[in-house]
Amino acid sequence: MAAAHWLNSLGYLSLSLLCLLATTLQVTSVRAGETTELSSAASLGEPSPTKLPKCDRTFVSRGGFSNGTYHASELLNPSNHSRQCLYTFLAAPGQRVLVDFRTFDLRGKPPDGAAVGELPACMHEYMDIYSEMVSLEAGELVNSAFGGRFCGPIPPRRRVSLHRAVALAFFTDLTYTPPTLFAGTYRFINASEYEVGTPIPNTLCSFVIEASKRKTGLLLSPTYPGVYPKDVVCNYQFKGQPGQRIRLEFRDFDLFFGGPHCPFDWVRVYDGPDNSSAIIGTYCGQQRNLVLYSSDERLLVTFYTLPRSANTQNRGFKGIFEFSESFVKLDFISKHDAEHIRGSECDQKILSKKESTGFVYHPNYPFPYIPKVVCRYFIYGMQDSQNLERVRLQFQNFSISKIIPKGESPKADSACPDGYLKVYLRGQEATDSYDKHDAELCGEQEGGLTPYPPPLLSDGPRLVMVFSSGDYQGRGFKAKYTFETEYRVPGTAAPDGECAFTYRSEAKKRGEFNSPRYPSNYPSRTNCTYTLVATPNEQVTVVFDHFKVRADSWNATAGLYGGATCMEDWVEAWWTGREGSRVPLGRWCGPATPGPLQSPRGALGLLIALHTDYESVASGFKARYVFEPAKSIFGDCGGNVSGSSWGAVTSPRYPLPYEPPSRGAASRVCNWFITARPGRRLLINFDHFAVEGHLTERGCPAAVLRLWYESPGPPLELCGEKAPADRWQYLSTSNSIRLSFIIADKSVGAGGWRAVWTEVTVGGTGESCPAACGGACLPDRAACSGLQHCAGQSTAKPDYCGVASGQAAPRAALVVLSLVLAAPH
């Protein structure tokens, strides 16, 4: 219905224009410089939709730059006939007309969010606007672009004619129209300011702008500051002279915003002569402080608006351009390993080539820098799933003037009164936080051994510098940048940039360390070492709080994992001696967290290593360390056992649950050293075992029992809970074993464990080995001890145990009792 109503309105407007044209031709006696207002008050009887209304108004310029006002005609319409009034503004040749709305209160409510291409449903009173008419011929209004239909209290935006005419078509079928319903001003302006260059033939708004004709000037959208037209393409071709660059500054920029990629209306700037050149940027919406530079003497600006009837009221753009030889030459960027950022005067970016290095310079290097120049340097290290770098900056030359410019007072918040070099180490440019610099540098080296400026190191992969040359010249700067692999590991890093970190007791008694880039995934193809160095009277404890290291082929079973099962990525640990020796503690991978580690008394400390291969990765580990005064070789409990045939050792307080260490202590440690007679071996069987953790699912992060029974080789690591039917039985390869039970401060306790050890011989058969177990021969009277020497064996005593010759059993029983008493309660 609205569309049909609009078509009827166009019929009325065509009749009005026919009358307007005839009336205009009759006006011949007006002096130049005046505006003529004509009224079609012909005696046509009462107005009707099919006859020329009496309320039309025409405002015609005769060559001068005049202005005036307009307002609604007072209409009486008691019969609610359709009334239409046409307000036409006609500029003289070489002019355009600008129409403003001061008041506007048409009765009606336009719908919010009308669909693109639909007319607002202003049914009883509205105004249609036409500002793109080429002429006043009868059919022109029908064929010209529709500028929108308006009603309600919100006035339309300012209009500037695309050619010479603007028409306002007012429609009402209400009984009374007051003269205050709408009012505004008009002004005839010079059209030459829209001809920003030499017009390109057969185009509406495309121009060639040549430096040989004008070095500076205005750049305007076709109807700025009025609403810009739809369905236009304007090209502005800038042609400078060799050695020149072009500066384009948009003082006002207001285009319809259809999204961040500007799918509807846009301005696109090409760094070259045509649209095959590199794009500097595509812009829409509202832009502030938009200043662009060409890389050489050529530039193309394209203004595109979408063909549509949607009611958009953006004003377009106004800019100024300048051709000049004095803009910064880009040699100081292009001759070095950097890239000019298109659209900027002298900004540059430097991207890492994997631990690469190079130099940055002031503009105009090696000559003194140019005054009143601002250049930005974006130095970016690698940051992806496999790489993370930081940037180290070392100055080799530096001299920036500290002279206070004439007529200015010293800046209270700055040590640099004129030029400066501001450095950003924490990625502040990502949020445009250029007021939060990490260093502001000026002046020069004034003697002494301390370099100025001091070396700078980024906190992350990005380092940014902003150089402002100020009013006075100076020698400038030269600085060396180095991209270093950033591991994000606390500790003292190796000076050569390798993944090696040291933690000394003299520097810090407790702290943390982690795999590279934790909690993000560690990189592949990496080897890292963590060296913890204690003083001679200290021990160091390490507890892992997170552990996940890739192990595709990991198939560990209870207590049996290490080099044979960790083949892709792994963590290893050693005790280190002061003479350079190392004792292996184990290799871990998968989800099985290593148990707490503690260096023995007299050792130098611990060495921990991470190895990753070329394949996929995982989140790695996080651990903490504590240096504490050295304990005895037995730790907090334990003992030295020898000269017995069998016995038992237990966790502290067994059969009661073991307890965590005392408050403030990093761990509780119990070490047992058991020695058999020469030529014998030791068989150890765990008849009960319950220690928090799970060997294959989560490891032993809170408590662990390590058993050294094979030599050479790392200890067996045990935690979890042994089922009654499980066989946890181990035969030593020599005549000694060592058990070390370590409880971390995060332990919550568990049932504990008991291990029965037995002195055995290996190799006997038949009558020489009456009691065999796992390839070993038990002592004759072992069955009388009441202990389970062999896994699955009954503890019931045979009948012969009452024979008087058995003296070994009571002696062995005393050994068991002494070991149990040695454990603190």
KADA-V107692 format. One record per residue. N is the residue number from 1. RES is the residue in three letters. D_CENTER is the distance of its C-alpha to the mean C-alpha in whole Angstrom. Layout:
N_RES_D_CENTER, N_RES_D_CENTER
This chain:
1_MET_52, 2_ALA_50, 3_ALA_50, 4_ALA_54, 5_HIS_54, 6_TRP_52, 7_LEU_54, 8_ASN_57, 9_SER_56, 10_LEU_55, 11_GLY_59, 12_TYR_60, 13_LEU_58, 14_SER_59, 15_LEU_63, 16_SER_62, 17_LEU_60, 18_LEU_64, 19_CYS_66, 20_LEU_63, 21_LEU_64, 22_ALA_68, 23_THR_67, 24_THR_65, 25_LEU_68, 26_GLN_70, 27_VAL_69, 28_THR_70, 29_SER_71, 30_VAL_68, 31_ARG_68, 32_ALA_65, 33_GLY_62, 34_GLU_63, 35_THR_61, 36_THR_63, 37_GLU_63, 38_LEU_65, 39_SER_66, 40_SER_67, 41_ALA_70, 42_ALA_72, 43_SER_75, 44_LEU_73, 45_GLY_74, 46_GLU_71, 47_PRO_68, 48_SER_67, 49_PRO_64, 50_THR_66, 51_LYS_67, 52_LEU_66, 53_PRO_65, 54_LYS_66, 55_CYS_63, 56_ASP_61, 57_ARG_60, 58_THR_60, 59_PHE_59, 60_VAL_59, 61_SER_59, 62_ARG_61, 63_GLY_59, 64_GLY_59, 65_PHE_55, 66_SER_56, 67_ASN_55, 68_GLY_56, 69_THR_55, 70_TYR_56, 71_HIS_56, 72_ALA_57, 73_SER_61, 74_GLU_63, 75_LEU_64, 76_LEU_66, 77_ASN_66, 78_PRO_68, 79_SER_68, 80_ASN_64, 81_HIS_65, 82_SER_62, 83_ARG_61, 84_GLN_59, 85_CYS_59, 86_LEU_57, 87_TYR_56, 88_THR_56, 89_PHE_55, 90_LEU_56, 91_ALA_55, 92_ALA_57, 93_PRO_56, 94_GLY_54, 95_GLN_52, 96_ARG_50, 97_VAL_50, 98_LEU_47, 99_VAL_48, 100_ASP_46, 101_PHE_47, 102_ARG_48, 103_THR_49, 104_PHE_48, 105_ASP_49, 106_LEU_50, 107_ARG_51, 108_GLY_49, 109_LYS_46, 110_PRO_43, 111_PRO_41, 112_ASP_37, 113_GLY_35, 114_ALA_38, 115_ALA_37, 116_VAL_36, 117_GLY_40, 118_GLU_42, 119_LEU_44, 120_PRO_43, 121_ALA_46, 122_CYS_48, 123_MET_52, 124_HIS_54, 125_GLU_53, 126_TYR_50, 127_MET_50, 128_ASP_49, 129_ILE_47, 130_TYR_48, 131_SER_47, 132_GLU_47, 133_MET_50, 134_VAL_52, 135_SER_55, 136_LEU_58, 137_GLU_60, 138_ALA_60, 139_GLY_58, 140_GLU_55, 141_LEU_54, 142_VAL_53, 143_ASN_52, 144_SER_49, 145_ALA_46, 146_PHE_45, 147_GLY_44, 148_GLY_43, 149_ARG_45, 150_PHE_45, 151_CYS_47, 152_GLY_46, 153_PRO_45, 154_ILE_42, 155_PRO_44, 156_PRO_42, 157_ARG_40, 158_ARG_42, 159_ARG_44, 160_VAL_45, 161_SER_47, 162_LEU_46, 163_HIS_49, 164_ARG_52, 165_ALA_52, 166_VAL_50, 167_ALA_52, 168_LEU_52, 169_ALA_53, 170_PHE_54, 171_PHE_56, 172_THR_57, 173_ASP_60, 174_LEU_60, 175_THR_63, 176_TYR_62, 177_THR_60, 178_PRO_60, 179_PRO_59, 180_THR_56, 181_LEU_54, 182_PHE_52, 183_ALA_52, 184_GLY_51, 185_THR_51, 186_TYR_51, 187_ARG_51, 188_PHE_52, 189_ILE_50, 190_ASN_50, 191_ALA_49, 192_SER_48, 193_GLU_45, 194_TYR_43, 195_GLU_45, 196_VAL_42, 197_GLY_44, 198_THR_46, 199_PRO_46, 200_ILE_45, 201_PRO_48, 202_ASN_48, 203_THR_45, 204_LEU_44, 205_CYS_42, 206_SER_41, 207_PHE_42, 208_VAL_42, 209_ILE_41, 210_GLU_43, 211_ALA_42, 212_SER_46, 213_LYS_47, 214_ARG_44, 215_LYS_42, 216_THR_40, 217_GLY_40, 218_LEU_39, 219_LEU_37, 220_LEU_37, 221_SER_37, 222_PRO_40, 223_THR_41, 224_TYR_39, 225_PRO_39, 226_GLY_40, 227_VAL_38, 228_TYR_37, 229_PRO_39, 230_LYS_38, 231_ASP_38, 232_VAL_38, 233_VAL_37, 234_CYS_37, 235_ASN_37, 236_TYR_37, 237_GLN_37, 238_PHE_37, 239_LYS_39, 240_GLY_40, 241_GLN_42, 242_PRO_41, 243_GLY_39, 244_GLN_37, 245_ARG_34, 246_ILE_33, 247_ARG_31, 248_LEU_31, 249_GLU_30, 250_PHE_30, 251_ARG_31, 252_ASP_31, 253_PHE_29, 254_ASP_29, 255_LEU_29, 256_PHE_29, 257_PHE_25, 258_GLY_25, 259_GLY_21, 260_PRO_18, 261_HIS_20, 262_CYS_23, 263_PRO_26, 264_PHE_29, 265_ASP_29, 266_TRP_28, 267_VAL_28, 268_ARG_27, 269_VAL_27, 270_TYR_28, 271_ASP_28, 272_GLY_32, 273_PRO_35, 274_ASP_35, 275_ASN_32, 276_SER_32, 277_SER_30, 278_ALA_26, 279_ILE_25, 280_ILE_23, 281_GLY_22, 282_THR_23, 283_TYR_23, 284_CYS_24, 285_GLY_25, 286_GLN_25, 287_GLN_24, 288_ARG_24, 289_ASN_25, 290_LEU_24, 291_VAL_26, 292_LEU_26, 293_TYR_28, 294_SER_29, 295_SER_29, 296_ASP_33, 297_GLU_36, 298_ARG_35, 299_LEU_33, 300_LEU_33, 301_VAL_32, 302_THR_32, 303_PHE_32, 304_TYR_33, 305_THR_34, 306_LEU_34, 307_PRO_38, 308_ARG_38, 309_SER_40, 310_ALA_37, 311_ASN_38, 312_THR_35, 313_GLN_36, 314_ASN_33, 315_ARG_35, 316_GLY_33, 317_PHE_33, 318_LYS_34, 319_GLY_33, 320_ILE_35, 321_PHE_35, 322_GLU_37, 323_PHE_38, 324_SER_38, 325_GLU_38, 326_SER_37, 327_PHE_33, 328_VAL_31, 329_LYS_32, 330_LEU_30, 331_ASP_32, 332_PHE_30, 333_ILE_27, 334_SER_28, 335_LYS_31, 336_HIS_28, 337_ASP_25, 338_ALA_23, 339_GLU_22, 340_HIS_23, 341_ILE_20, 342_ARG_22, 343_GLY_24, 344_SER_23, 345_GLU_26, 346_CYS_25, 347_ASP_21, 348_GLN_20, 349_LYS_17, 350_ILE_18, 351_LEU_16, 352_SER_18, 353_LYS_20, 354_LYS_20, 355_GLU_21, 356_SER_23, 357_THR_24, 358_GLY_25, 359_PHE_26, 360_VAL_25, 361_TYR_28, 362_HIS_29, 363_PRO_30, 364_ASN_33, 365_TYR_33, 366_PRO_36, 367_PHE_38, 368_PRO_37, 369_TYR_34, 370_ILE_35, 371_PRO_35, 372_LYS_32, 373_VAL_30, 374_VAL_26, 375_CYS_24, 376_ARG_20, 377_TYR_19, 378_PHE_15, 379_ILE_16, 380_TYR_13, 381_GLY_14, 382_MET_13, 383_GLN_10, 384_ASP_11, 385_SER_14, 386_GLN_16, 387_ASN_15, 388_LEU_13, 389_GLU_15, 390_ARG_15, 391_VAL_17, 392_ARG_21, 393_LEU_22, 394_GLN_26, 395_PHE_28, 396_GLN_32, 397_ASN_33, 398_PHE_32, 399_SER_34, 400_ILE_33, 401_SER_36, 402_LYS_36, 403_ILE_39, 404_ILE_39, 405_PRO_39, 406_LYS_43, 407_GLY_43, 408_GLU_40, 409_SER_40, 410_PRO_37, 411_LYS_34, 412_ALA_34, 413_ASP_30, 414_SER_30, 415_ALA_32, 416_CYS_32, 417_PRO_34, 418_ASP_33, 419_GLY_31, 420_TYR_28, 421_LEU_25, 422_LYS_22, 423_VAL_19, 424_TYR_16, 425_LEU_15, 426_ARG_12, 427_GLY_9, 428_GLN_11, 429_GLU_11, 430_ALA_8, 431_THR_10, 432_ASP_13, 433_SER_15, 434_TYR_17, 435_ASP_20, 436_LYS_18, 437_HIS_19, 438_ASP_19, 439_ALA_23, 440_GLU_25, 441_LEU_27, 442_CYS_31, 443_GLY_34, 444_GLU_35, 445_GLN_37, 446_GLU_40, 447_GLY_41, 448_GLY_41, 449_LEU_39, 450_THR_36, 451_PRO_33, 452_TYR_32, 453_PRO_29, 454_PRO_28, 455_PRO_26, 456_LEU_22, 457_LEU_19, 458_SER_16, 459_ASP_14, 460_GLY_11, 461_PRO_11, 462_ARG_11, 463_LEU_14, 464_VAL_15, 465_MET_19, 466_VAL_21, 467_PHE_25, 468_SER_27, 469_SER_31, 470_GLY_33, 471_ASP_36, 472_TYR_38, 473_GLN_37, 474_GLY_36, 475_ARG_36, 476_GLY_32, 477_PHE_30, 478_LYS_30, 479_ALA_27, 480_LYS_26, 481_TYR_22, 482_THR_22, 483_PHE_19, 484_GLU_20, 485_THR_18, 486_GLU_16, 487_TYR_18, 488_ARG_17, 489_VAL_20, 490_PRO_22, 491_GLY_26, 492_THR_27, 493_ALA_26, 494_ALA_28, 495_PRO_29, 496_ASP_28, 497_GLY_25, 498_GLU_26, 499_CYS_25, 500_ALA_27, 501_PHE_27, 502_THR_30, 503_TYR_31, 504_ARG_35, 505_SER_37, 506_GLU_38, 507_ALA_34, 508_LYS_33, 509_LYS_35, 510_ARG_32, 511_GLY_28, 512_GLU_26, 513_PHE_24, 514_ASN_22, 515_SER_22, 516_PRO_19, 517_ARG_15, 518_TYR_17, 519_PRO_16, 520_SER_14, 521_ASN_16, 522_TYR_18, 523_PRO_19, 524_SER_22, 525_ARG_25, 526_THR_24, 527_ASN_27, 528_CYS_26, 529_THR_29, 530_TYR_29, 531_THR_33, 532_LEU_34, 533_VAL_37, 534_ALA_40, 535_THR_43, 536_PRO_46, 537_ASN_47, 538_GLU_43, 539_GLN_42, 540_VAL_38, 541_THR_37, 542_VAL_33, 543_VAL_32, 544_PHE_29, 545_ASP_27, 546_HIS_25, 547_PHE_26, 548_LYS_25, 549_VAL_26, 550_ARG_26, 551_ALA_30, 552_ASP_31, 553_SER_35, 554_TRP_35, 555_ASN_38, 556_ALA_39, 557_THR_42, 558_ALA_43, 559_GLY_43, 560_LEU_43, 561_TYR_40, 562_GLY_39, 563_GLY_39, 564_ALA_41, 565_THR_38, 566_CYS_35, 567_MET_34, 568_GLU_31, 569_ASP_29, 570_TRP_30, 571_VAL_30, 572_GLU_34, 573_ALA_35, 574_TRP_39, 575_TRP_41, 576_THR_41, 577_GLY_45, 578_ARG_45, 579_GLU_47, 580_GLY_44, 581_SER_45, 582_ARG_43, 583_VAL_44, 584_PRO_41, 585_LEU_40, 586_GLY_38, 587_ARG_36, 588_TRP_33, 589_CYS_31, 590_GLY_30, 591_PRO_29, 592_ALA_33, 593_THR_31, 594_PRO_34, 595_GLY_36, 596_PRO_36, 597_LEU_37, 598_GLN_40, 599_SER_41, 600_PRO_45, 601_ARG_47, 602_GLY_48, 603_ALA_45, 604_LEU_42, 605_GLY_39, 606_LEU_37, 607_LEU_35, 608_ILE_32, 609_ALA_30, 610_LEU_28, 611_HIS_28, 612_THR_26, 613_ASP_27, 614_TYR_26, 615_GLU_25, 616_SER_23, 617_VAL_21, 618_ALA_21, 619_SER_19, 620_GLY_22, 621_PHE_24, 622_LYS_24, 623_ALA_27, 624_ARG_29, 625_TYR_32, 626_VAL_35, 627_PHE_38, 628_GLU_41, 629_PRO_45, 630_ALA_46, 631_LYS_48, 632_SER_51, 633_ILE_51, 634_PHE_52, 635_GLY_49, 636_ASP_49, 637_CYS_52, 638_GLY_53, 639_GLY_56, 640_ASN_58, 641_VAL_61, 642_SER_63, 643_GLY_67, 644_SER_67, 645_SER_67, 646_TRP_64, 647_GLY_62, 648_ALA_59, 649_VAL_56, 650_THR_54, 651_SER_51, 652_PRO_51, 653_ARG_53, 654_TYR_54, 655_PRO_55, 656_LEU_53, 657_PRO_49, 658_TYR_48, 659_GLU_46, 660_PRO_42, 661_PRO_43, 662_SER_44, 663_ARG_42, 664_GLY_39, 665_ALA_40, 666_ALA_38, 667_SER_40, 668_ARG_44, 669_VAL_45, 670_CYS_49, 671_ASN_50, 672_TRP_53, 673_PHE_55, 674_ILE_58, 675_THR_60, 676_ALA_63, 677_ARG_66, 678_PRO_66, 679_GLY_66, 680_ARG_65, 681_ARG_61, 682_LEU_60, 683_LEU_59, 684_ILE_56, 685_ASN_56, 686_PHE_54, 687_ASP_56, 688_HIS_53, 689_PHE_49, 690_ALA_47, 691_VAL_44, 692_GLU_40, 693_GLY_38, 694_HIS_38, 695_LEU_38, 696_THR_37, 697_GLU_34, 698_ARG_33, 699_GLY_35, 700_CYS_36, 701_PRO_34, 702_ALA_36, 703_ALA_39, 704_VAL_41, 705_LEU_44, 706_ARG_45, 707_LEU_48, 708_TRP_49, 709_TYR_52, 710_GLU_51, 711_SER_52, 712_PRO_50, 713_GLY_46, 714_PRO_44, 715_PRO_45, 716_LEU_45, 717_GLU_42, 718_LEU_43, 719_CYS_42, 720_GLY_42, 721_GLU_45, 722_LYS_48, 723_ALA_50, 724_PRO_54, 725_ALA_55, 726_ASP_52, 727_ARG_53, 728_TRP_52, 729_GLN_54, 730_TYR_54, 731_LEU_56, 732_SER_56, 733_THR_56, 734_SER_58, 735_ASN_60, 736_SER_57, 737_ILE_54, 738_ARG_52, 739_LEU_50, 740_SER_47, 741_PHE_46, 742_ILE_42, 743_ILE_41, 744_ALA_38, 745_ASP_37, 746_LYS_35, 747_SER_38, 748_VAL_40, 749_GLY_43, 750_ALA_45, 751_GLY_48, 752_GLY_49, 753_TRP_51, 754_ARG_54, 755_ALA_55, 756_VAL_58, 757_TRP_59, 758_THR_62, 759_GLU_64, 760_VAL_65, 761_THR_66, 762_VAL_65, 763_GLY_68, 764_GLY_71, 765_THR_72, 766_GLY_75, 767_GLU_77, 768_SER_75, 769_CYS_72, 770_PRO_73, 771_ALA_70, 772_ALA_67, 773_CYS_63, 774_GLY_61, 775_GLY_63, 776_ALA_64, 777_CYS_67, 778_LEU_67, 779_PRO_70, 780_ASP_73, 781_ARG_73, 782_ALA_69, 783_ALA_70, 784_CYS_72, 785_SER_69, 786_GLY_67, 787_LEU_64, 788_GLN_62, 789_HIS_62, 790_CYS_61, 791_ALA_59, 792_GLY_60, 793_GLN_64, 794_SER_66, 795_THR_66, 796_ALA_70, 797_LYS_73, 798_PRO_75, 799_ASP_79, 800_TYR_80, 801_CYS_77, 802_GLY_80, 803_VAL_82, 804_ALA_83, 805_SER_82, 806_GLY_78, 807_GLN_77, 808_ALA_74, 809_ALA_72, 810_PRO_73, 811_ARG_72, 812_ALA_68, 813_ALA_68, 814_LEU_68, 815_VAL_65, 816_VAL_63, 817_LEU_64, 818_SER_63, 819_LEU_60, 820_VAL_59, 821_LEU_61, 822_ALA_58, 823_ALA_55, 824_PRO_55, 825_HIS_55
